[in-house]
Amino acid sequence: MPLGWRRMKMLQSLTVAQSPTTRARPLTAEPGEEAFLAARFLEHTDYNPNSFGTHIVLGDGPPAVTPHPGPGRFAAKRIPAERLTVKDVRRVRGGDGDSVSSSWHIAELDDAGRPVRLAAAPADLTRIIRELGAARTTADTVGSEP
């Protein structure tokens, strides 16, 4: 399969909502439960100042960047999902830095016009992108109500 085709299929699987019956495993944590996934934003942002984040917490509350693997949301910074758009998902390249495992993938995001890269293991990256999409939809719905 050509790399371009594989990338397109990966993007489709990340952006197309699946019905509850087609999911192999839950995409969100149970209510009251949080999942801490090893991931890092490679650029400095308001939600990742000085590249402090080593994990993303999903579940009981909005997605957030944390400098620890849990438990709890101590020092967590909320990720503004409403500003983020997935542009591409790819394998790690040499220019992505030494802090990124070569087995991880990179999501190239648009943060309100600013390019931002998010690195994580492929399965974790898929889950994070889906959660960010769900949070964005929730924020859009809440913001559009009178």
N, CA, C and O atoms as a GROMACS GRO file, in nm:
protein
  584
    1MET      N    1   0.085  -0.117   0.000
    1MET     CA    2   0.000   0.000   0.000
    1MET      C    3   0.090   0.124   0.000
    1MET      O    4   0.177   0.134   0.087
    2PRO      N    5   0.074   0.219  -0.091
    2PRO     CA    6   0.156   0.340  -0.093
    2PRO      C    7   0.136   0.420   0.035
    2PRO      O    8   0.029   0.418   0.096
    3LEU      N    9   0.242   0.493   0.074
    3LEU     CA   10   0.237   0.571   0.196
    3LEU      C   11   0.124   0.673   0.194
    3LEU      O   12   0.058   0.693   0.296
    4GLY      N   13   0.099   0.737   0.081
    4GLY     CA   14  -0.009   0.834   0.072
    4GLY      C   15  -0.145   0.773   0.103
    4GLY      O   16  -0.227   0.835   0.171
    5TRP      N   17  -0.169   0.654   0.053
    5TRP     CA   18  -0.295   0.584   0.078
    5TRP      C   19  -0.308   0.550   0.226
    5TRP      O   20  -0.414   0.569   0.286
    6ARG      N   21  -0.200   0.501   0.286
    6ARG     CA   22  -0.201   0.466   0.428
    6ARG      C   23  -0.232   0.590   0.513
    6ARG      O   24  -0.312   0.583   0.605
    7ARG      N   25  -0.168   0.703   0.480
    7ARG     CA   26  -0.190   0.827   0.554
    7ARG      C   27  -0.336   0.871   0.542
    7ARG      O   28  -0.398   0.913   0.640
    8MET      N   29  -0.392   0.861   0.420
    8MET     CA   30  -0.531   0.900   0.400
    8MET      C   31  -0.625   0.812   0.482
    8MET      O   32  -0.718   0.862   0.545
    9LYS      N   33  -0.601   0.681   0.482
    9LYS     CA   34  -0.686   0.589   0.560
    9LYS      C   35  -0.675   0.619   0.709
    9LYS      O   36  -0.774   0.611   0.781
   10MET      N   37  -0.553   0.653   0.756
   10MET     CA   38  -0.534   0.684   0.897
   10MET      C   39  -0.612   0.810   0.934
   10MET      O   40  -0.678   0.815   1.038
   11LEU      N   41  -0.603   0.912   0.849
   11LEU     CA   42  -0.676   1.036   0.876
   11LEU      C   43  -0.827   1.012   0.877
   11LEU      O   44  -0.899   1.066   0.961
   12GLN      N   45  -0.875   0.929   0.783
   12GLN     CA   46  -1.017   0.899   0.781
   12GLN      C   47  -1.059   0.829   0.909
   12GLN      O   48  -1.164   0.859   0.964
   13SER      N   49  -0.978   0.736   0.957
   13SER     CA   50  -1.015   0.662   1.078
   13SER      C   51  -1.013   0.753   1.200
   13SER      O   52  -1.082   0.725   1.298
   14LEU      N   53  -0.934   0.861   1.196
   14LEU     CA   54  -0.927   0.952   1.309
   14LEU      C   55  -1.039   1.055   1.308
   14LEU      O   56  -1.080   1.103   1.414
   15THR      N   57  -1.090   1.088   1.189
   15THR     CA   58  -1.187   1.196   1.181
   15THR      C   59  -1.331   1.150   1.165
   15THR      O   60  -1.423   1.228   1.189
   16VAL      N   61  -1.353   1.027   1.124
   16VAL     CA   62  -1.489   0.978   1.105
   16VAL      C   63  -1.540   0.918   1.234
   16VAL      O   64  -1.477   0.829   1.291
   17ALA      N   65  -1.652   0.965   1.281
   17ALA     CA   66  -1.710   0.912   1.404
   17ALA      C   67  -1.759   0.770   1.380
   17ALA      O   68  -1.819   0.741   1.276
   18GLN      N   69  -1.733   0.683   1.476
   18GLN     CA   70  -1.779   0.546   1.465
   18GLN      C   71  -1.902   0.527   1.553
   18GLN      O   72  -1.918   0.595   1.654
   19SER      N   73  -1.987   0.434   1.513
   19SER     CA   74  -2.103   0.404   1.596
   19SER      C   75  -2.057   0.322   1.715
   19SER      O   76  -1.954   0.254   1.706
   20PRO      N   77  -2.129   0.325   1.827
   20PRO     CA   78  -2.090   0.250   1.945
   20PRO      C   79  -2.075   0.100   1.919
   20PRO      O   80  -1.999   0.032   1.989
   21THR      N   81  -2.144   0.047   1.821
   21THR     CA   82  -2.136  -0.097   1.796
   21THR      C   83  -2.010  -0.137   1.720
   21THR      O   84  -1.974  -0.254   1.720
   22THR      N   85  -1.941  -0.040   1.654
   22THR     CA   86  -1.822  -0.074   1.577
   22THR      C   87  -1.694  -0.052   1.656
   22THR      O   88  -1.586  -0.087   1.607
   23ARG      N   89  -1.701   0.004   1.773
   23ARG     CA   90  -1.582   0.030   1.852
   23ARG      C   91  -1.532  -0.099   1.916
   23ARG      O   92  -1.610  -0.175   1.974
   24ALA      N   93  -1.402  -0.122   1.904
   24ALA     CA   94  -1.343  -0.241   1.964
   24ALA      C   95  -1.324  -0.225   2.114
   24ALA      O   96  -1.332  -0.323   2.188
   25ARG      N   97  -1.297  -0.102   2.159
   25ARG     CA   98  -1.278  -0.076   2.302
   25ARG      C   99  -1.331   0.063   2.330
   25ARG      O  100  -1.342   0.144   2.238
   26PRO      N  101  -1.363   0.093   2.454
   26PRO     CA  102  -1.414   0.225   2.484
   26PRO      C  103  -1.312   0.333   2.448
   26PRO      O  104  -1.192   0.316   2.472
   27LEU      N  105  -1.359   0.442   2.390
   27LEU     CA  106  -1.269   0.550   2.353
   27LEU      C  107  -1.255   0.651   2.464
   27LEU      O  108  -1.163   0.733   2.462
   28THR      N  109  -1.342   0.648   2.560
   28THR     CA  110  -1.334   0.739   2.672
   28THR      C  111  -1.324   0.660   2.800
   28THR      O  112  -1.363   0.543   2.806
   29ALA      N  113  -1.274   0.724   2.902
   29ALA     CA  114  -1.268   0.660   3.032
   29ALA      C  115  -1.408   0.656   3.092
   29ALA      O  116  -1.496   0.733   3.053
   30GLU      N  117  -1.428   0.566   3.185
   30GLU     CA  118  -1.557   0.557   3.253
   30GLU      C  119  -1.580   0.686   3.332
   30GLU      O  120  -1.483   0.752   3.370
   31PRO      N  121  -1.707   0.723   3.358
   31PRO     CA  122  -1.733   0.843   3.438
   31PRO      C  123  -1.661   0.832   3.572
   31PRO      O  124  -1.667   0.729   3.640
   32GLY      N  125  -1.594   0.941   3.609
   32GLY     CA  126  -1.520   0.942   3.734
   32GLY      C  127  -1.382   0.880   3.723
   32GLY      O  128  -1.307   0.881   3.821
   33GLU      N  129  -1.347   0.827   3.607
   33GLU     CA  130  -1.218   0.762   3.586
   33GLU      C  131  -1.137   0.844   3.486
   33GLU      O  132  -1.193   0.898   3.390
   34GLU      N  133  -1.008   0.853   3.508
   34GLU     CA  134  -0.922   0.927   3.417
   34GLU      C  135  -0.815   0.836   3.358
   34GLU      O  136  -0.769   0.743   3.424
   35ALA      N  137  -0.777   0.863   3.235
   35ALA     CA  138  -0.671   0.790   3.168
   35ALA      C  139  -0.558   0.888   3.139
   35ALA      O  140  -0.580   0.993   3.079
   36PHE      N  141  -0.437   0.853   3.181
   36PHE     CA  142  -0.319   0.935   3.155
   36PHE      C  143  -0.238   0.866   3.045
   36PHE      O  144  -0.190   0.754   3.062
   37LEU      N  145  -0.223   0.935   2.932
   37LEU     CA  146  -0.154   0.878   2.816
   37LEU      C  147  -0.024   0.955   2.794
   37LEU      O  148  -0.022   1.078   2.792
   38ALA      N  149   0.086   0.881   2.777
   38ALA     CA  150   0.215   0.944   2.747
   38ALA      C  151   0.204   1.012   2.611
   38ALA      O  152   0.180   0.947   2.510
   39ALA      N  153   0.224   1.142   2.610
   39ALA     CA  154   0.214   1.222   2.488
   39ALA      C  155   0.277   1.357   2.516
   39ALA      O  156   0.286   1.400   2.631
   40ARG      N  157   0.321   1.422   2.411
   40ARG     CA  158   0.377   1.555   2.431
   40ARG      C  159   0.353   1.645   2.311
   40ARG      O  160   0.365   1.602   2.196
   41PHE      N  161   0.320   1.770   2.341
   41PHE     CA  162   0.315   1.873   2.238
   41PHE      C  163   0.459   1.918   2.217
   41PHE      O  164   0.530   1.943   2.315
   42LEU      N  165   0.502   1.930   2.093
   42LEU     CA  166   0.641   1.962   2.064
   42LEU      C  167   0.668   2.112   2.058
   42LEU      O  168   0.784   2.153   2.053
   43GLU      N  169   0.564   2.194   2.058
   43GLU     CA  170   0.581   2.339   2.058
   43GLU      C  171   0.536   2.395   2.193
   43GLU      O  172   0.455   2.336   2.264
   44HIS      N  173   0.591   2.512   2.224
   44HIS     CA  174   0.546   2.584   2.343
   44HIS      C  175   0.413   2.649   2.311
   44HIS      O  176   0.399   2.718   2.210
   45THR      N  177   0.314   2.627   2.397
   45THR     CA  178   0.181   2.685   2.380
   45THR      C  179   0.132   2.733   2.516
   45THR      O  180   0.198   2.711   2.617
   46ASP      N  181   0.016   2.799   2.518
   46ASP     CA  182  -0.039   2.841   2.647
   46ASP      C  183  -0.080   2.722   2.733
   46ASP      O  184  -0.085   2.734   2.855
   47TYR      N  185  -0.110   2.608   2.672
   47TYR     CA  186  -0.146   2.489   2.746
   47TYR      C  187  -0.028   2.393   2.764
   47TYR      O  188  -0.043   2.288   2.828
   48ASN      N  189   0.087   2.427   2.710
   48ASN     CA  190   0.209   2.348   2.726
   48ASN      C  191   0.329   2.444   2.735
   48ASN      O  192   0.418   2.440   2.651
   49PRO      N  193   0.330   2.530   2.839
   49PRO     CA  194   0.439   2.626   2.849
   49PRO      C  195   0.572   2.556   2.874
   49PRO      O  196   0.581   2.464   2.956
   50ASN      N  197   0.676   2.599   2.804
   50ASN     CA  198   0.810   2.544   2.820
   50ASN      C  199   0.816   2.393   2.802
   50ASN      O  200   0.902   2.327   2.860
   51SER      N  201   0.725   2.339   2.723
   51SER     CA  202   0.719   2.193   2.697
   51SER      C  203   0.712   2.111   2.826
   51SER      O  204   0.776   2.007   2.836
   52PHE      N  205   0.636   2.159   2.923
   52PHE     CA  206   0.630   2.092   3.053
   52PHE      C  207   0.550   1.963   3.051
   52PHE      O  208   0.568   1.878   3.138
   53GLY      N  209   0.460   1.946   2.954
   53GLY     CA  210   0.370   1.831   2.954
   53GLY      C  211   0.432   1.703   2.905
   53GLY      O  212   0.499   1.701   2.801
   54THR      N  213   0.412   1.595   2.980
   54THR     CA  214   0.460   1.463   2.939
   54THR      C  215   0.345   1.366   2.918
   54THR      O  216   0.364   1.257   2.863
   55HIS      N  217   0.225   1.405   2.961
   55HIS     CA  218   0.107   1.319   2.951
   55HIS      C  219  -0.016   1.402   2.918
   55HIS      O  220  -0.020   1.522   2.943
   56ILE      N  221  -0.116   1.336   2.862
   56ILE     CA  222  -0.246   1.398   2.842
   56ILE      C  223  -0.346   1.317   2.921
   56ILE      O  224  -0.349   1.194   2.912
   57VAL      N  225  -0.428   1.387   2.999
   57VAL     CA  226  -0.529   1.320   3.080
   57VAL      C  227  -0.664   1.333   3.009
   57VAL      O  228  -0.704   1.441   2.966
   58LEU      N  229  -0.732   1.219   2.998
   58LEU     CA  230  -0.864   1.212   2.936
   58LEU      C  231  -0.961   1.153   3.038
   58LEU      O  232  -0.920   1.075   3.124
   59GLY      N  233  -1.085   1.188   3.028
   59GLY     CA  234  -1.185   1.125   3.114
   59GLY      C  235  -1.265   1.226   3.191
   59GLY      O  236  -1.340   1.305   3.132
   60ASP      N  237  -1.252   1.225   3.321
   60ASP     CA  238  -1.334   1.305   3.410
   60ASP      C  239  -1.294   1.453   3.403
   60ASP      O  240  -1.221   1.503   3.488
   61GLY      N  241  -1.342   1.521   3.302
   61GLY     CA  242  -1.309   1.661   3.279
   61GLY      C  243  -1.257   1.679   3.138
   61GLY      O  244  -1.246   1.582   3.063
   62PRO      N  245  -1.226   1.803   3.101
   62PRO     CA  246  -1.177   1.827   2.965
   62PRO      C  247  -1.037   1.770   2.947
   62PRO      O  248  -0.964   1.755   3.045
   63PRO      N  249  -0.998   1.738   2.823
   63PRO     CA  250  -0.862   1.692   2.800
   63PRO      C  251  -0.762   1.797   2.848
   63PRO      O  252  -0.784   1.917   2.831
   64ALA      N  253  -0.653   1.750   2.909
   64ALA     CA  254  -0.555   1.843   2.965
   64ALA      C  255  -0.415   1.785   2.954
   64ALA      O  256  -0.396   1.663   2.947
   65VAL      N  257  -0.316   1.875   2.954
   65VAL     CA  258  -0.175   1.838   2.954
   65VAL      C  259  -0.128   1.836   3.099
   65VAL      O  260  -0.159   1.927   3.175
   66THR      N  261  -0.053   1.732   3.137
   66THR     CA  262   0.001   1.724   3.272
   66THR      C  263   0.151   1.691   3.266
   66THR      O  264   0.198   1.631   3.169
   67PRO      N  265   0.225   1.732   3.370
   67PRO     CA  266   0.367   1.699   3.375
   67PRO      C  267   0.394   1.567   3.448
   67PRO      O  268   0.507   1.540   3.488
   68HIS      N  269   0.291   1.486   3.466
   68HIS     CA  270   0.304   1.361   3.542
   68HIS      C  271   0.205   1.257   3.488
   68HIS      O  272   0.110   1.291   3.419
   69PRO      N  273   0.228   1.128   3.522
   69PRO     CA  274   0.139   1.021   3.475
   69PRO      C  275   0.020   0.994   3.567
   69PRO      O  276  -0.039   0.886   3.559
   70GLY      N  277  -0.014   1.087   3.652
   70GLY     CA  278  -0.131   1.071   3.739
   70GLY      C  279  -0.093   1.009   3.871
   70GLY      O  280   0.024   0.978   3.894
   71PRO      N  281  -0.188   0.991   3.956
   71PRO     CA  282  -0.329   1.027   3.944
   71PRO      C  283  -0.352   1.175   3.974
   71PRO      O  284  -0.264   1.244   4.026
   72GLY      N  285  -0.469   1.220   3.941
   72GLY     CA  286  -0.510   1.357   3.968
   72GLY      C  287  -0.469   1.455   3.860
   72GLY      O  288  -0.388   1.424   3.772
   73ARG      N  289  -0.527   1.573   3.868
   73ARG     CA  290  -0.503   1.676   3.767
   73ARG      C  291  -0.417   1.789   3.821
   73ARG      O  292  -0.430   1.904   3.778
   74PHE      N  293  -0.328   1.757   3.914
   74PHE     CA  294  -0.238   1.858   3.967
   74PHE      C  295  -0.156   1.918   3.854
   74PHE      O  296  -0.098   1.845   3.774
   75ALA      N  297  -0.152   2.049   3.845
   75ALA     CA  298  -0.076   2.124   3.744
   75ALA      C  299  -0.126   2.101   3.601
   75ALA      O  300  -0.055   2.133   3.506
   76ALA      N  301  -0.244   2.046   3.585
   76ALA     CA  302  -0.299   2.021   3.451
   76ALA      C  303  -0.339   2.151   3.383
   76ALA      O  304  -0.391   2.242   3.448
   77LYS      N  305  -0.313   2.159   3.255
   77LYS     CA  306  -0.355   2.274   3.173
   77LYS      C  307  -0.452   2.224   3.068
   77LYS      O  308  -0.420   2.135   2.989
   78ARG      N  309  -0.573   2.281   3.067
   78ARG     CA  310  -0.676   2.241   2.972
   78ARG      C  311  -0.630   2.264   2.829
   78ARG      O  312  -0.573   2.368   2.797
   79ILE      N  313  -0.656   2.166   2.744
   79ILE     CA  314  -0.626   2.178   2.601
   79ILE      C  315  -0.746   2.243   2.534
   79ILE      O  316  -0.857   2.190   2.544
   80PRO      N  317  -0.728   2.356   2.466
   80PRO     CA  318  -0.840   2.423   2.400
   80PRO      C  319  -0.881   2.350   2.272
   80PRO      O  320  -0.847   2.393   2.162
   81ALA      N  321  -0.954   2.242   2.288
   81ALA     CA  322  -0.993   2.158   2.174
   81ALA      C  323  -1.069   2.236   2.068
   81ALA      O  324  -1.061   2.203   1.950
   82GLU      N  325  -1.142   2.338   2.108
   82GLU     CA  326  -1.220   2.415   2.013
   82GLU      C  327  -1.133   2.490   1.912
   82GLU      O  328  -1.181   2.530   1.806
   83ARG      N  329  -1.004   2.509   1.944
   83ARG     CA  330  -0.912   2.578   1.855
   83ARG      C  331  -0.834   2.484   1.765
   83ARG      O  332  -0.772   2.529   1.668
   84LEU      N  333  -0.834   2.354   1.794
   84LEU     CA  334  -0.746   2.259   1.725
   84LEU      C  335  -0.814   2.189   1.609
   84LEU      O  336  -0.930   2.148   1.619
   85THR      N  337  -0.740   2.176   1.499
   85THR     CA  338  -0.785   2.102   1.382
   85THR      C  339  -0.672   2.011   1.338
   85THR      O  340  -0.557   2.055   1.326
   86VAL      N  341  -0.703   1.884   1.312
   86VAL     CA  342  -0.601   1.788   1.265
   86VAL      C  343  -0.574   1.814   1.117
   86VAL      O  344  -0.666   1.817   1.035
   87LYS      N  345  -0.447   1.834   1.085
   87LYS     CA  346  -0.407   1.855   0.946
   87LYS      C  347  -0.347   1.728   0.885
   87LYS      O  348  -0.371   1.698   0.768
   88ASP      N  349  -0.269   1.653   0.965
   88ASP     CA  350  -0.202   1.534   0.913
   88ASP      C  351  -0.158   1.448   1.031
   88ASP      O  352  -0.143   1.497   1.143
   89VAL      N  353  -0.139   1.320   1.004
   89VAL     CA  354  -0.080   1.226   1.100
   89VAL      C  355   0.029   1.152   1.026
   89VAL      O  356   0.008   1.103   0.914
   90ARG      N  357   0.146   1.142   1.088
   90ARG     CA  358   0.260   1.083   1.020
   90ARG      C  359   0.353   1.016   1.121
   90ARG      O  360   0.336   1.029   1.242
   91ARG      N  361   0.451   0.945   1.068
   91ARG     CA  362   0.556   0.886   1.152
   91ARG      C  363   0.653   0.996   1.196
   91ARG      O  364   0.656   1.105   1.138
   92VAL      N  365   0.731   0.965   1.297
   92VAL     CA  366   0.832   1.058   1.347
   92VAL      C  367   0.940   1.077   1.242
   92VAL      O  368   0.979   0.983   1.173
   93ARG      N  369   0.989   1.202   1.230
   93ARG     CA  370   1.100   1.235   1.142
   93ARG      C  371   1.217   1.284   1.227
   93ARG      O  372   1.199   1.313   1.346
   94GLY      N  373   1.332   1.293   1.168
   94GLY     CA  374   1.451   1.338   1.241
   94GLY      C  375   1.437   1.476   1.302
   94GLY      O  376   1.493   1.502   1.409
   95GLY      N  377   1.364   1.564   1.238
   95GLY     CA  378   1.349   1.701   1.288
   95GLY      C  379   1.249   1.716   1.401
   95GLY      O  380   1.227   1.827   1.449
   96ASP      N  381   1.189   1.605   1.446
   96ASP     CA  382   1.089   1.613   1.552
   96ASP      C  383   1.150   1.616   1.692
   96ASP      O  384   1.079   1.637   1.790
   97GLY      N  385   1.281   1.595   1.702
   97GLY     CA  386   1.349   1.607   1.830
   97GLY      C  387   1.380   1.474   1.896
   97GLY      O  388   1.324   1.370   1.860
   98ASP      N  389   1.470   1.480   1.992
   98ASP     CA  390   1.515   1.361   2.063
   98ASP      C  391   1.419   1.315   2.170
   98ASP      O  392   1.429   1.202   2.218
   99SER      N  393   1.325   1.399   2.210
   99SER     CA  394   1.231   1.364   2.318
   99SER      C  395   1.116   1.276   2.269
   99SER      O  396   1.031   1.235   2.348
  100VAL      N  397   1.114   1.246   2.138
  100VAL     CA  398   1.006   1.169   2.080
  100VAL      C  399   1.055   1.030   2.043
  100VAL      O  400   1.154   1.015   1.970
  101SER      N  401   0.988   0.928   2.092
  101SER     CA  402   1.022   0.790   2.060
  101SER      C  403   1.003   0.765   1.910
  101SER      O  404   0.908   0.816   1.850
  102SER      N  405   1.093   0.688   1.851
  102SER     CA  406   1.083   0.661   1.708
  102SER      C  407   0.961   0.575   1.673
  102SER      O  408   0.923   0.568   1.556
  103SER      N  409   0.901   0.511   1.772
  103SER     CA  410   0.781   0.429   1.745
  103SER      C  411   0.652   0.511   1.752
  103SER      O  412   0.545   0.461   1.718
  104TRP      N  413   0.662   0.637   1.796
  104TRP     CA  414   0.544   0.721   1.807
  104TRP      C  415   0.506   0.780   1.671
  104TRP      O  416   0.583   0.772   1.575
  105HIS      N  417   0.388   0.838   1.666
  105HIS     CA  418   0.342   0.912   1.549
  105HIS      C  419   0.323   1.057   1.589
  105HIS      O  420   0.315   1.092   1.707
  106ILE      N  421   0.315   1.142   1.488
  106ILE     CA  422   0.299   1.286   1.508
  106ILE      C  423   0.168   1.330   1.444
  106ILE      O  424   0.141   1.299   1.328
  107ALA      N  425   0.087   1.402   1.521
  107ALA     CA  426  -0.031   1.467   1.465
  107ALA      C  427   0.006   1.613   1.442
  107ALA      O  428   0.046   1.683   1.535
  108GLU      N  429  -0.007   1.657   1.318
  108GLU     CA  430   0.016   1.797   1.287
  108GLU      C  431  -0.118   1.867   1.300
  108GLU      O  432  -0.213   1.837   1.227
  109LEU      N  433  -0.124   1.961   1.392
  109LEU     CA  434  -0.249   2.030   1.425
  109LEU      C  435  -0.239   2.176   1.388
  109LEU      O  436  -0.130   2.232   1.377
  110ASP      N  437  -0.354   2.236   1.368
  110ASP     CA  438  -0.365   2.380   1.348
  110ASP      C  439  -0.431   2.434   1.475
  110ASP      O  440  -0.543   2.397   1.508
  111ASP      N  441  -0.360   2.522   1.544
  111ASP     CA  442  -0.412   2.582   1.666
  111ASP      C  443  -0.447   2.728   1.635
  111ASP      O  444  -0.368   2.819   1.660
  112ALA      N  445  -0.566   2.747   1.580
  112ALA     CA  446  -0.614   2.880   1.542
  112ALA      C  447  -0.512   2.952   1.453
  112ALA      O  448  -0.480   3.069   1.475
  113GLY      N  449  -0.460   2.879   1.352
  113GLY     CA  450  -0.367   2.938   1.257
  113GLY      C  451  -0.221   2.912   1.287
  113GLY      O  452  -0.134   2.944   1.205
  114ARG      N  453  -0.191   2.856   1.401
  114ARG     CA  454  -0.052   2.827   1.440
  114ARG      C  455  -0.028   2.676   1.434
  114ARG      O  456  -0.104   2.600   1.494
  115PRO      N  457   0.077   2.630   1.362
  115PRO     CA  458   0.103   2.487   1.356
  115PRO      C  459   0.157   2.434   1.489
  115PRO      O  460   0.245   2.495   1.551
  116VAL      N  461   0.104   2.320   1.533
  116VAL     CA  462   0.144   2.255   1.658
  116VAL      C  463   0.153   2.106   1.630
  116VAL      O  464   0.068   2.050   1.560
  117ARG      N  465   0.256   2.041   1.684
  117ARG     CA  466   0.270   1.897   1.668
  117ARG      C  467   0.246   1.827   1.801
  117ARG      O  468   0.290   1.873   1.906
  118LEU      N  469   0.174   1.716   1.795
  118LEU     CA  470   0.145   1.633   1.912
  118LEU      C  471   0.200   1.494   1.884
  118LEU      O  472   0.168   1.434   1.782
  119ALA      N  473   0.284   1.443   1.975
  119ALA     CA  474   0.346   1.312   1.958
  119ALA      C  475   0.295   1.214   2.063
  119ALA      O  476   0.280   1.250   2.180
  120ALA      N  477   0.267   1.091   2.019
  120ALA     CA  478   0.223   0.985   2.110
  120ALA      C  479   0.231   0.852   2.037
  120ALA      O  480   0.249   0.847   1.916
  121ALA      N  481   0.218   0.743   2.113
  121ALA     CA  482   0.211   0.611   2.052
  121ALA      C  483   0.089   0.609   1.961
  121ALA      O  484  -0.011   0.675   1.990
  122PRO      N  485   0.094   0.534   1.851
  122PRO     CA  486  -0.016   0.538   1.753
  122PRO      C  487  -0.155   0.517   1.812
  122PRO      O  488  -0.246   0.593   1.781
  123ALA      N  489  -0.174   0.415   1.895
  123ALA     CA  490  -0.306   0.390   1.952
  123ALA      C  491  -0.348   0.503   2.046
  123ALA      O  492  -0.465   0.542   2.048
  124ASP      N  493  -0.253   0.554   2.124
  124ASP     CA  494  -0.284   0.665   2.215
  124ASP      C  495  -0.315   0.792   2.138
  124ASP      O  496  -0.404   0.868   2.176
  125LEU      N  497  -0.241   0.816   2.029
  125LEU     CA  498  -0.266   0.935   1.948
  125LEU      C  499  -0.406   0.931   1.888
  125LEU      O  500  -0.475   1.032   1.885
  126THR      N  501  -0.447   0.815   1.840
  126THR     CA  502  -0.582   0.799   1.787
  126THR      C  503  -0.686   0.833   1.893
  126THR      O  504  -0.782   0.906   1.866
  127ARG      N  505  -0.666   0.781   2.012
  127ARG     CA  506  -0.761   0.806   2.122
  127ARG      C  507  -0.763   0.953   2.160
  127ARG      O  508  -0.870   1.010   2.183
  128ILE      N  509  -0.646   1.016   2.168
  128ILE     CA  510  -0.638   1.158   2.204
  128ILE      C  511  -0.711   1.243   2.100
  128ILE      O  512  -0.788   1.333   2.136
  129ILE      N  513  -0.686   1.216   1.972
  129ILE     CA  514  -0.750   1.294   1.866
  129ILE      C  515  -0.902   1.278   1.871
  129ILE      O  516  -0.975   1.375   1.852
  130ARG      N  517  -0.948   1.158   1.895
  130ARG     CA  518  -1.094   1.136   1.906
  130ARG      C  519  -1.151   1.212   2.025
  130ARG      O  520  -1.257   1.273   2.014
  131GLU      N  521  -1.082   1.210   2.137
  131GLU     CA  522  -1.129   1.282   2.256
  131GLU      C  523  -1.129   1.433   2.232
  131GLU      O  524  -1.221   1.503   2.274
  132LEU      N  525  -1.026   1.482   2.165
  132LEU     CA  526  -1.022   1.625   2.133
  132LEU      C  527  -1.136   1.663   2.039
  132LEU      O  528  -1.197   1.769   2.053
  133GLY      N  529  -1.166   1.574   1.943
  133GLY     CA  530  -1.279   1.598   1.854
  133GLY      C  531  -1.411   1.600   1.929
  133GLY      O  532  -1.496   1.684   1.902
  134ALA      N  533  -1.428   1.508   2.024
  134ALA     CA  534  -1.550   1.505   2.105
  134ALA      C  535  -1.559   1.630   2.192
  134ALA      O  536  -1.668   1.687   2.208
  135ALA      N  537  -1.446   1.674   2.249
  135ALA     CA  538  -1.446   1.795   2.332
  135ALA      C  539  -1.477   1.918   2.247
  135ALA      O  540  -1.544   2.010   2.292
  136ARG      N  541  -1.426   1.919   2.123
  136ARG     CA  542  -1.453   2.031   2.033
  136ARG      C  543  -1.602   2.038   1.999
  136ARG      O  544  -1.661   2.146   2.000
  137THR      N  545  -1.661   1.922   1.970
  137THR     CA  546  -1.804   1.916   1.940
  137THR      C  547  -1.885   1.964   2.059
  137THR      O  548  -1.982   2.038   2.043
  138THR      N  549  -1.847   1.921   2.178
  138THR     CA  550  -1.917   1.964   2.300
  138THR      C  551  -1.905   2.114   2.319
  138THR      O  552  -2.003   2.181   2.351
  139ALA      N  553  -1.783   2.169   2.298
  139ALA     CA  554  -1.762   2.312   2.312
  139ALA      C  555  -1.843   2.390   2.209
  139ALA      O  556  -1.900   2.494   2.240
  140ASP      N  557  -1.848   2.340   2.084
  140ASP     CA  558  -1.926   2.406   1.980
  140ASP      C  559  -2.075   2.404   2.014
  140ASP      O  560  -2.145   2.503   1.994
  141THR      N  561  -2.123   2.291   2.067
  141THR     CA  562  -2.265   2.278   2.103
  141THR      C  563  -2.300   2.372   2.218
  141THR      O  564  -2.401   2.441   2.213
  142VAL      N  565  -2.216   2.374   2.320
  142VAL     CA  566  -2.241   2.458   2.437
  142VAL      C  567  -2.233   2.605   2.397
  142VAL      O  568  -2.314   2.687   2.443
  143GLY      N  569  -2.134   2.640   2.311
  143GLY     CA  570  -2.117   2.778   2.268
  143GLY      C  571  -2.228   2.827   2.178
  143GLY      O  572  -2.250   2.948   2.171
  144SER      N  573  -2.298   2.740   2.108
  144SER     CA  574  -2.401   2.782   2.015
  144SER      C  575  -2.541   2.790   2.078
  144SER      O  576  -2.636   2.838   2.016
  145GLU      N  577  -2.553   2.742   2.203
  145GLU     CA  578  -2.684   2.749   2.269
  145GLU      C  579  -2.712   2.892   2.314
  145GLU      O  580  -2.620   2.962   2.356
  146PRO      N  581  -2.839   2.936   2.305
  146PRO     CA  582  -2.872   3.074   2.343
  146PRO      C  583  -2.864   3.098   2.491
  146PRO      O  584  -2.889   3.210   2.537
   0.00000   0.00000   0.00000
